[in-house]
Amino acid sequence: MSAIKAAVERAEGLAWAGRRKVEKARAAVTAAAAEDAEALADSLVQGAGTTPLQTTRRAREEEIEAGDALEAARSAVTRLESDLEEAEHAAERASKGVRAIISAVLVPVAKRMAEEAGALRGQYLTRMFAISALAERLDGFTHLDFSIRDEEYKQLCVSVREPWIAAIERLMSDSSADLPMIED
């Protein structure tokens, strides 16, 4: 896709240059027609017949050539943009396929971790309520704060969440990329 994008930029540059050449050639045709008219008038004054309009003919040939080059550049831009669109669609389809494969591989891992987390949550809640009951009834033992602090949340995002996101991104281009380890 990057090669096609670069080619589009070059073709657009050629089209801009072609437009300038066409404008310059049109101006040259106008100037050549005036020059040929002057030459014909001088020739007629001197008693000659007609003279061929060579300057105008050459200027028109250059105008046609510039127009053809401009049209070719415009056509190239159109084709390359179509190629780019097709390449982008193909890349998107491939990306969706890769994401589907990664999901097929990692969904069972995620489900297993969710089941484990659910079991651990049950153990956690049981202990939390037991500790709470003990803290209410025992002297010298205070209730524990079970909430997560902002610093802990940020640290867990960096140490746990971000490595998983990065691993999934690596899997998009490297099927042998390693997955983070979960500490027990």
Buried (B, 14 or more C-beta within 10 A) or exposed (E): EEEBBEBBEBBBEBBEBBBEBBEEBBEBBEEBBEBBEEBBEEEEEEEEEEEEBEBBEEBBEBBEEBBEBBEBBBEBBEEBBEBBEEBEEEEEEEEEEBEEEBEEEBEEEEEEEEEEEEEEEEEEEEEEEEBEEEEEEEEEEEEEEEEEEEEEEEEEEEEEEEBBEEBBEBBBEEEEBEBBEEEE
